[in-house]
Amino acid sequence: MWLAIIFAGAARGQSVREQTFAKLNAFFSKDAAVKNYVRLTGDSLYLYSHAQIRDKSDSPEFALSWSDAGYLSGMIDTMTEGELKSMLRELRKRHSRTSGDSNPAQHTFHSGGKPQSEDMPLAGLRVAIDPGHIGGTYAMGNTESRCMTLQCHANGKCDTFRLIEGNLTFFTALLLKKKLELKGALVMLTRNDTALSSLDITFGEWKRRIRRAAYADSLVKAGLLSPKELRLLRLRLGDKVLFAKVFGSVDMAERAKKMNRFHPDLSVIIHYNVNERNIGWRQTTPKDFVMAFVGGCVVSKDLETEAGRLNFLRLLISPGIENSISLSSKVIHHLSADLGVPIATKEDATYLAKNCLPTTAEGVYSRDLALTRLTHGTLVYGEALYQDNDKECRLLTANDGNFEGFVYPKRIEIVAEAYYKGILEYLSTLRNK
């Protein structure tokens, strides 16, 4: 039911053709070579397998009339790669069809669940939540380069604070999950505890399993391990290099697969940030910002595989980026207002100017991150605050909250509540369209 509302809202306004032309220029102009893989005409969209052969005399890998693109846009976010390829082959056979102006909402996945009521206003809503990173022990945080020991000098004394981002994101996800479930939503987490990856095992257990050829082959078959990564496994890599070069991408791919298999109405990807210029993260910083990322801004390297090009097509014609901007904008403003943290401009971080494109929403940037690229549909990838900030590091290590026996800093309650309020506001906006 909720996806029907979302897609019906997206179907209004500009046509898919107009949206795609605008989107290509707005969100895919960072790497100029990307546009060499696609050709848009008044009648059709053409996608090419190699950028250098893109001209009128070459055969495209995929071709869609705009009526077919309109037909496909409403369901592409719920399709597997295999289903999409089959659909494209079928549409090619019927390229001259004239009935493609169907309402996309008629072809979408429909959430189940109990009927909505005043007590259960989110009944049937499906939400996927990805608590960023892994966490657990400080040693694991060090392996994934997502922990820090900060020295904060104030009032004539020096205090030490130790932070593990994967633990902060996990408990934030638990709090948000509880809030959504109390109102009837069906919620899925990509990992179920601190120290656990999205594969439902620890990094240490994965290291033991990956020595078995059968397990490595199963990851290759599932599309989680590339041939290059498989070759790296034959080298004697230290834990940090093994995590960075192989395991991290396997874990990230599985997170996206889990969320996409769940067919969520929206996805929430939770992270906490740091000041990039505070290299080493041993001292605190006065800087503190909130920001969010959405899809787009892909680079030409992403399009070297058929899977990458199919994903590019999805990003181009689905309403995912537009809906993600709307959701992220609501979340960002609640995070900023409730936490008292300013919204980042592109001048506030090097990567915002170098690796991102601004969107129409303040503090929301199009960026080519694994999960903004691979996660289907509407999402918010939030960076709530800077952990290494002078005040935040104290608040984030307070351990003054308790949830079902888990001790956590109350500061993250505000973060979870801001995500929750942003989701409610976004859904209210859809209903009123």
C-alpha positions in Angstrom: 0.0 0.0 0.0 2.7 2.5 0.9 4.7 1.9 -2.3 1.5 2.6 -4.2 1.3 6.0 -2.5 4.9 6.7 -3.2 4.9 5.8 -6.8 1.5 7.5 -7.4 3.0 10.7 -6.0 6.1 10.3 -8.3 3.9 9.7 -11.3 2.5 13.2 -11.2 4.2 16.2 -12.7 7.0 15.7 -15.2 6.9 12.8 -17.6 9.6 10.1 -17.3 11.3 11.6 -20.4 11.5 15.1 -18.9 12.6 13.7 -15.5 15.4 11.6 -17.1 16.8 14.4 -19.2 16.8 16.7 -16.1 18.3 13.9 -13.8 21.1 13.1 -16.2 22.3 16.7 -16.1 21.7 17.3 -12.4 23.0 14.1 -10.8 25.3 12.4 -13.4 27.5 15.2 -14.6 30.5 14.8 -12.2 32.2 12.3 -14.4 31.7 13.5 -18.0 32.4 10.0 -19.4 29.2 8.7 -17.8 27.1 10.5 -20.4 28.9 8.6 -23.2 27.2 5.4 -22.1 23.7 6.8 -22.7 21.8 8.6 -25.5 18.5 10.3 -25.0 16.3 11.3 -27.9 12.8 12.6 -28.2 11.5 9.0 -28.7 13.8 6.7 -26.7 16.6 6.0 -24.2 19.6 4.0 -25.4 22.2 2.5 -23.1 25.6 1.4 -24.6 28.0 -1.3 -23.3 31.1 0.8 -24.1 31.4 4.5 -23.9 33.7 4.8 -26.9 31.2 3.2 -29.3 28.3 5.5 -28.5 27.2 6.9 -31.9 24.2 6.4 -34.2 25.8 3.6 -36.1 26.4 1.4 -33.1 23.8 -1.0 -31.7 22.8 -0.2 -28.1 22.9 -2.8 -25.4 19.4 -1.7 -24.2 16.8 0.5 -25.9 13.6 1.8 -24.3 10.9 3.9 -25.8 9.7 6.6 -23.4 6.4 4.9 -23.0 8.2 1.7 -22.0 10.4 3.6 -19.7 7.3 5.1 -18.0 5.9 1.6 -17.7 9.1 0.3 -16.2 9.9 3.2 -13.9 7.1 2.2 -11.4 8.4 -1.3 -10.8 12.1 -1.2 -11.5 13.1 -0.6 -7.9 11.4 -3.9 -6.9 13.1 -6.0 -9.6 16.1 -8.2 -9.3 18.8 -7.9 -11.9 17.6 -11.1 -13.6 14.0 -9.9 -13.7 15.1 -6.5 -15.1 17.1 -8.2 -17.9 14.1 -10.4 -18.8 11.8 -7.4 -18.9 14.2 -5.4 -21.1 14.3 -8.3 -23.6 10.5 -8.5 -23.6 10.2 -4.8 -24.1 12.6 -4.9 -27.0 10.4 -7.5 -28.7 7.4 -5.1 -28.2 9.3 -1.9 -28.8 6.3 -0.5 -30.8 3.8 -0.9 -28.0 1.5 2.1 -27.4 0.1 1.1 -24.0 3.1 2.1 -21.9 1.5 5.1 -20.2 0.2 2.8 -17.5 0.1 4.2 -14.0 3.3 2.9 -12.4 1.5 2.3 -9.1 -0.4 -0.6 -10.7 2.9 -2.5 -11.2 4.6 -2.0 -7.9 5.1 -4.3 -4.9 2.3 -3.7 -2.4 3.1 -3.9 1.3 1.1 -6.2 3.5 0.2 -5.6 7.1 -2.8 -4.6 9.2 -5.1 -1.8 8.1 -4.0 1.7 9.3 -5.7 3.2 12.3 -5.0 6.2 14.6 -3.0 4.0 16.9 -1.1 2.2 14.1 -0.7 4.9 11.4 2.3 3.1 9.9 0.7 -0.3 9.5 2.0 -2.0 6.4 5.0 0.3 6.0 8.2 -1.6 5.3 11.4 0.0 6.5 15.0 -1.3 6.0 17.6 0.1 8.4 21.3 -0.3 7.9 23.4 0.5 11.0 26.6 1.5 9.5 29.9 -0.4 10.1 30.2 -3.3 12.5 31.6 -2.2 15.9 31.7 -4.6 18.9 35.1 -4.4 20.5 37.6 -1.5 20.1 39.9 -3.9 18.3 37.2 -4.5 15.7 36.6 -0.8 15.4 40.3 -0.4 14.7 40.3 -3.2 12.1 37.5 -1.4 10.2 39.1 2.1 10.9 35.9 3.3 12.6 37.0 4.0 16.2 39.0 6.8 17.9 40.6 7.7 21.2 40.3 11.5 21.7 42.1 13.8 24.1 39.9 16.8 25.1 41.6 19.6 27.0 39.2 21.7 29.0 39.2 23.6 32.4 42.8 22.8 33.0 42.5 19.0 32.6 42.7 16.4 29.9 39.9 13.9 29.4 40.1 10.8 27.2 37.1 9.5 25.1 36.9 6.3 23.1 34.3 5.9 20.4 33.3 3.0 18.2 31.0 4.2 15.4 29.5 0.7 14.7 28.1 0.6 18.2 26.5 4.0 18.0 24.8 3.3 14.7 23.5 -0.1 15.9 21.8 1.3 19.1 20.4 4.2 17.1 18.9 1.7 14.7 17.4 -0.3 17.6 15.8 2.8 19.0 14.4 3.9 15.6 13.2 0.3 14.9 11.2 0.3 18.2 9.6 3.7 17.4 8.5 2.6 14.0 7.2 -0.8 15.1 5.1 0.7 17.9 3.2 2.5 15.1 2.7 -0.6 13.0 5.7 -0.6 10.6 7.6 -3.8 9.6 11.3 -3.1 10.1 14.4 -5.1 9.1 17.9 -4.5 10.2 20.8 -5.5 8.0 22.8 -6.7 11.0 21.4 -8.0 14.3 24.0 -7.1 16.9 27.3 -5.2 17.5 30.3 -7.1 16.2 28.1 -8.9 13.6 28.4 -8.1 9.9 25.5 -8.3 7.4 26.6 -11.9 6.8 25.4 -12.6 10.3 28.9 -13.6 11.4 31.8 -11.8 12.8 34.9 -10.7 10.8 36.9 -13.4 12.6 34.4 -16.1 11.7 34.5 -14.9 8.1 38.3 -15.2 8.0 37.9 -18.8 9.1 35.2 -19.7 6.6 36.9 -17.9 3.6 39.8 -20.4 3.8 37.4 -23.0 2.5 37.1 -22.9 -1.3 33.5 -23.9 -1.2 32.5 -20.9 0.9 34.6 -18.5 -1.3 32.9 -20.0 -4.4 29.5 -19.5 -2.9 30.2 -15.8 -2.4 31.4 -15.4 -6.0 28.2 -17.2 -7.2 26.1 -14.8 -5.1 27.8 -11.8 -6.6 29.3 -10.8 -3.3 33.0 -11.5 -4.1 34.7 -10.4 -7.3 37.4 -12.3 -9.1 39.9 -9.6 -8.2 38.9 -9.9 -4.5 39.2 -13.7 -4.8 42.8 -13.3 -6.0 43.6 -11.0 -3.1 42.5 -13.7 -0.7 45.5 -15.8 -1.8 47.9 -13.1 -0.4 48.8 -13.0 3.2 47.0 -9.7 4.1 46.8 -8.2 7.5 43.4 -7.7 9.1 43.1 -4.0 8.3 44.1 -4.5 4.6 41.9 -7.6 4.3 39.0 -5.7 5.6 39.6 -2.7 3.4 40.4 -4.6 0.2 38.0 -7.6 0.5 35.6 -8.0 3.4 34.3 -4.5 3.5 32.9 -4.7 -0.1 31.5 -8.2 0.6 29.7 -6.9 3.6 28.4 -3.8 1.8 27.1 -5.8 -1.1 25.2 -8.1 1.3 23.7 -5.1 3.1 22.3 -3.8 -0.2 21.0 -7.3 -1.2 19.3 -7.7 2.1 17.5 -4.3 1.9 16.5 -4.9 -1.8 15.1 -8.4 -1.0 13.0 -7.0 1.8 11.3 -4.6 -0.8 11.2 -1.7 1.6 9.0 1.4 1.1 12.1 3.3 2.4 15.6 2.6 3.7 17.5 4.3 6.4 21.3 4.1 6.4 22.7 5.4 9.7 26.2 6.8 10.1 28.0 9.2 12.4 30.7 11.5 10.9 34.1 13.0 11.8 36.0 16.1 10.7 38.0 14.9 7.8 40.7 17.5 8.5 41.2 16.3 12.1 43.6 13.7 10.8 44.3 10.9 13.2 41.3 11.8 15.4 43.4 12.1 18.6 42.3 15.6 19.4 38.8 17.1 19.4 37.5 19.6 16.9 35.1 22.6 17.3 33.5 21.7 13.9 30.1 19.8 13.9 27.8 19.4 10.9 24.8 17.3 9.7 24.4 16.1 6.1 22.8 13.3 4.0 23.6 11.5 0.8 21.4 10.2 -2.0 22.1 8.3 -5.2 23.6 9.6 -8.5 27.0 11.0 -9.2 28.2 7.6 -10.5 31.6 7.4 -12.2 32.3 5.7 -15.5 34.1 2.8 -13.7 30.7 1.8 -12.3 29.4 1.2 -15.8 32.1 -1.2 -17.0 29.9 -4.2 -16.1 26.4 -5.1 -17.3 25.2 -5.0 -13.7 26.5 -1.5 -13.3 24.8 -0.3 -16.5 21.5 -1.9 -15.4 21.8 -0.1 -12.1 22.5 3.2 -13.9 19.3 2.6 -15.9 17.4 2.1 -12.6 18.8 5.3 -11.1 17.9 7.2 -14.3 14.3 6.2 -14.7 13.0 5.4 -11.3 11.7 8.1 -8.9 14.2 6.9 -6.2 16.6 9.9 -6.3 13.8 12.4 -6.2 12.0 10.7 -3.4 15.2 10.2 -1.5 15.9 13.9 -1.7 12.5 14.6 -0.2 12.9 12.1 2.6 16.5 13.2 3.4 15.6 16.8 3.5 12.9 16.2 6.2 15.3 14.1 8.2 18.2 16.6 7.9 16.1 19.5 9.2 14.9 17.5 12.2 18.5 16.4 13.0 19.8 19.9 12.7 17.0 21.5 14.8 16.9 18.8 17.5 20.6 18.3 17.9 21.5 22.0 17.5 24.0 21.1 14.8 24.3 23.2 11.6 23.6 21.8 8.1 26.7 21.4 6.0 27.4 23.5 2.9 29.7 22.2 0.2 32.5 24.4 1.6 32.4 22.6 4.9 34.1 19.4 3.7 36.4 18.7 0.9 34.5 15.6 -0.3 31.3 17.6 -0.6 32.9 19.8 -3.2 35.1 17.2 -4.8 33.0 14.0 -4.8 29.4 15.2 -4.6 26.8 17.2 -6.5 24.4 19.5 -4.5 20.7 18.7 -4.8 17.7 21.1 -4.5 17.6 20.4 -0.7 19.9 22.0 1.8 22.5 19.6 3.2 21.5 16.7 0.9 24.2 15.7 -1.7 24.3 13.3 -4.6 27.2 10.9 -4.0 28.5 7.7 -5.4 28.6 5.5 -2.3 28.1 1.8 -2.5 24.8 1.9 -0.7 23.4 5.0 -2.4 24.2 3.3 -5.7 23.1 -0.3 -4.9 20.1 0.3 -2.6 16.8 0.4 -4.6 14.1 2.9 -4.0 13.7 5.7 -1.5 16.5 6.1 1.1 18.2 8.5 3.5 21.9 8.0 4.1 22.4 10.2 7.2 25.5 11.6 8.8 24.1 13.1 12.0 27.0 14.8 13.7 30.8 14.8 14.1 31.9 12.3 16.8 35.2 14.1 17.3 33.5 17.4 18.2 34.5 18.9 21.6 31.0 18.5 23.0 29.7 15.5 21.0 32.5 13.2 22.2 31.4 13.8 25.8 27.7 13.2 25.0 28.4 10.1 23.0 30.4 8.4 25.7 28.0 9.3 28.6 26.2 5.9 28.7 23.3 7.5 30.4 20.5 5.6 28.5 19.2 2.1 28.8 17.2 0.1 26.3 16.2 -3.5 27.1 19.3 -4.0 29.1 21.6 -2.2 26.6 23.5 0.9 27.9 24.0 3.7 25.4 24.4 7.5 25.3 21.1 9.4 25.4 22.4 11.7 22.7 21.6 9.0 20.1 17.9 9.1 21.3 17.6 12.5 19.7 19.1 11.2 16.5 16.7 8.3 16.4 13.7 10.6 17.1 14.8 13.0 14.3 14.9 10.1 11.8 11.5 9.1 13.0 10.0 12.6 12.7 11.5 13.0 9.3 10.0 9.7 8.1 6.5 10.8 9.4 6.8 14.2 7.8 7.8 12.6 4.5 4.9 10.2 4.5 2.5 12.9 5.5 3.7 14.9 2.5 3.0 12.0 0.1 -0.5 11.5 1.5 -1.3 15.1 0.9 -0.1 15.2 -2.7 
